[in-house]
Amino acid sequence: MKLRTLLFIGITLFFTACSSKNDEQRLLKVGEHNNMTHTNKKMSLKIKDTQELHRLHQIDENQAKEIVEEASMEKVSSIIIKHNGLLLYYLVKTQSGKLFKVNAIDGVIIENSEKL
């Protein structure tokens, strides 16, 4: 009886800790990700994938630019929307060459690197 209770508490704490990591960043749903992953590389499907990415984002490109400009105090030279697994993000490059990843769903800066 005690072993079952301890095991249940341990499993519950483990899943709670795992889910709290995902609370920091909002991710794509599995179904949304599956719609964009396929092995057919036709140009029409690539265009549909790009349209799907733009449909799913909740932070606009201009808002992502503003977030990066406030954080780096530099102007943005380019911005591209991408996804990696369930993470949907903008890859933003400043004029000095710094790269920023901004979550396209909630606007959090995920990563920044000094140079290319």
N, C-alpha and C positions, 0 to 999 in steps of 0.2 A: 504494500500500500504506500509506504513512504517513498519507495523507489519510483513508483509511477508518478507520484506528486512532484518529486524533484525533477524527474525527466520532463514532465509537462511544463514546469516553470522554466527549466533551462531552454527548451525549444521555443517557448513563448518569448523569452528575453532575446534569443538569437534572432528571431524574425522581427522583433521590434527594433533591434539595432540595425538590421539590414534595411528595413523600411525607412528609418530615420535618415539614412544616407541619401535616399532618393527624394526626401522632402526638401533638401537643399536646392535641388535643380528639378525642374519639371521636364519630363521626358515624353517622347512619343508613345502612343499606345502600340501594342504589338500588331494589331490589325493595320494601323496606318503605316507602320514600317514594312509589313509584308507586301503592301501595295506597291512599294517602290523598289523592292528587291526581286530581280528576275535575271535570267541569263541571256535573254534576247537583247541585243544591242542595237536594234533598229533606231534610226534617228527620231522617228515619230514617237517611240516609247521614251526616249531621253527627254523629249520636249514635254511629254505628259508627266514625267517624273519631276521636272522643274516646275511645272504648273502645280503639281501636288504639293511640293515644298512651299511654294508661295501661298497656297490655300491654307496650309497648316500653321504657318507662323502667326504669332500674336503680337510680336514687336515688329514695327515697320523698319525698313532700311534707314530712314531718316532718324528714327529714335535710336537705332544702334549706333549710327554715326555720332549723335549727340552724346551717348554714353561714353564712347571711346574718346571723343574730344575732351570731355570733362575729366576723364581719368588720366589722359596723357598730355593734355595741353598742346596738342598738335592737330593739324588738319588731316583728314582722312583722304587717302589717294585712291583706294579701291575697296569694294565690299562685295562678297560672294556668299550666297546661302548654300550650306552643305548639310549633310547628315552623316553620322557615323554610328551605326547600330541604332539605338533608340534616341540618340542625342541629335537634336536639330539646332544648328548654330550658324551665325554669320562669321565668316573669316574676314577680318577687317585689317587693312594695311595702312599705316600712317605714312606721311611723306618721308620720314627719316628711316623707314624700313621696319618699324616695330610691327609685330603681328599680334592681334587680339582675337580670341574666340569669345563671342557673345552669344549666350543662350537665346534662341529666337522665340522661345515661348515665354520666358519670364524676365529677360533682359539682364541677367547676371553675367559678369565677366568671368568666364571659365578659366581662361589661361591667357597669359601674355608672355611674349618672348622678345628679347631685345633686338635681334637682327634675324634676317632670313637664314 
